[in-house]
């Protein structure tokens, strides 16, 4: 390698390293500006700074998780939007379409943690119709945390029609958390249906939690 090529190679390496460091500093700065910050600041981030940026996808999920832990009702409106992300918008990485299922799943859990029962409709919709199984499971868990008795009839309809062990298992556990006695017959029926032993066991546990 002659001197000119050596210098060009060295300069290229220096610029690449500098670029990587700059990107790392930018990411750290953005995380510091959002994570652990007031609810209003995090809501603004979700509304304006990241919806179409796939590189900020994981940070978006972490912010949604923090909003759930804070339990502030101010976050409900933005979470009711993020729980539907990917149904109308997808992002592309390496020429492959990716779904926003992690955003929807975390949004469902955060809505349940906040505990405002007015969101039950959007959770039951996600629980019964989201195309991703993990999102449906998280939405069912959210309903259990919400303890909204008004959602029980729809949950029972879902339980009576599903044949998936994972879905049935989450439904019986959520119904046990809610504790509405109207779930008794459906839970008892689960113990006689062709589900796994764990599902049938959890149905019995749920029955014991019902409030009479």
N, C-alpha and C positions, 0 to 999 in steps of 0.2 A: 504494500500500500504506500503510495507516494505521500508527500507531505500535504498536498492540497486535499486529497481524499481523506486523510487522517483528520485534518482540521474540520472539514465539512461533517464528518461522522461525529466528532466530538461535540460540535455545535448542535447538531441534531439531537444528540442524547441530552445535552443540557436543556434545550428548549422543551423536550418531551417531559423531563423531570420537573421543570418549572411549571409546565402546564398541569401536570398531575397534582402538584402541590397547591396550585391556585384553585383547582376544582375541589380539592379536599377542604381547603379553607372556606370556600363558598358554601359547601354543604354543611360544614360545622356551624358557620355563621347563621345559616337559615334554620337549622335545628335549634340553635340557641335562641333564635328569635321567636320560636313557636312553642317548643316543648317546655312545659312547666310555667307557661305564661298565663295571664288572665283569660277567662272564657271568651270574652269579646274578641281578643286578639286571635285566638284559635279559630273562632267562627269566621272571622274575616279571611283567614288563610284558606279555609275550606271553600268559601264562596268565590274568592277572587284569584288566588295565587297558584292553585294546583290542578284544577279539574281536567285540563287537557295535557298535562305534563306527566308522561309515564315514568320519568326519572324520579319524580317525587312521590311515586305511588306508595312505597312503604312508609314514608314520613306521614302521608295522609292517613294511613291506617293507624299509626301510633297516636296521632292527634285525636282521632275519633275515639280511640281507647281511653285516652286521658279525659275526654269530655264525659265519658260514661262514669269514670271513677269520681269525678267531681260532682256528678249528680245535679247539675244546675239546669233548671227548666229552660233557660235561655238557649240552650243548645238543641232543643227539640226540633225547631223548624229546619235547621241545616241538616240534622240527622235524618229527617223525613225525606230530604232530597238525596242524601248520599246512599240511603238504603235502596234507592232505585237506580243508582249508577251502573252502567254496563248493560242495562236493559235497552237503553237508547244510544249508548256510546261505548265504544271499545277502544283500546289502544293497541298499537302495532309495535312490535319489537323483533328485530331480526326477521322481518318479513312474515311474522306470525301474529295472528290476532290473539289478544289476551282479554279475558273477561275481568271485570272489576269485582269478582266475587268476594275477595277479602274485604273490600270496602263495605259491601252490603252486609256481610256476615258480622263485621265489627260494629256496624251501625245498629243492627238488630240487637246485639248484646247491650250496647250502650243505651239504647232506648229502654230496654228492660231495667237496667240498673238505675236510670233516672227515676223511673217509677210513676210517670204520669200516665194514668189509665186511659187518657184520651187517644193514645197512639195505638190502641189495641187493633183497630181495623187494618192499619198498614202492616202490623206484625203478622196478623192472621193471613193477610194476602201474600206476604213473603213466605210464610210457613207452608202455604198450600200450593203456590204457583211459581215460585222462583225456579229457574231452570237448573240451579246448582244445589245439590243435595246438602252441602255444608251450610249454605245460606238458610235453607229450610230448617235445618236442625238448630242453628243459632236463633232463628226467629221463634221457634217453639220454646227454646230456653228463655228467650226474652219474655214470652207470654207467661211463663212460669214465675219469673221474677216480678212481673207486673202484678200478678195475682188479681187480674180483672175478671170477675165472675161473668161479666157480660160476654166475654169471649168463649165461654165454656160450650155453648151449643154448637158453634162452628168447629171447635176443637173435637167435640164428640163425633160430629159428622165425618171429620177427617180421619179419626181413629177407626170408625166403623168401615171405612172404605179402603184404607191403606193395607197393603200386604207386605210392606217393607219393615223388617225388624228394627232397623235403626230409627226410623220415623216413629213407629209405635212405641219404642222404648222411651224416646224423648217426650212423646205425648203423655204417656201414663205418669212419668215423673213430674211433668209440668202440671198435670191435673191434680196430682197429690199435693204439690205446692199450693195450688189455689184452694183446694180443700172443699170444693162445692159438692154437696151430697148428691146432686143430680147426675154426677158422673158414675155413681155406684154401679148401675146396670151395665154400662159400657165397659167399665174396668173389670167387672166380674166376667163378662163375656170374653175379654182378652185372655183370661186364665184358661179358657177352654179352646182357644183358637190355635192355629198352627204357627205359633211364634216360638222363638227360642226360650229356653228355660229362664234366662235372665229377664226377658220381657215379661214373662208370666209372673216371675218373682216380684218384679218392680210394680206390676199391677196390684198384687196383694199388698205390698207396702203402701201404695197410694190409697188403697181402700181404707187402711188403718188410719190414714191422715185426714180422712173426710170429716167435716164438722157437721154433727147431727143436731 
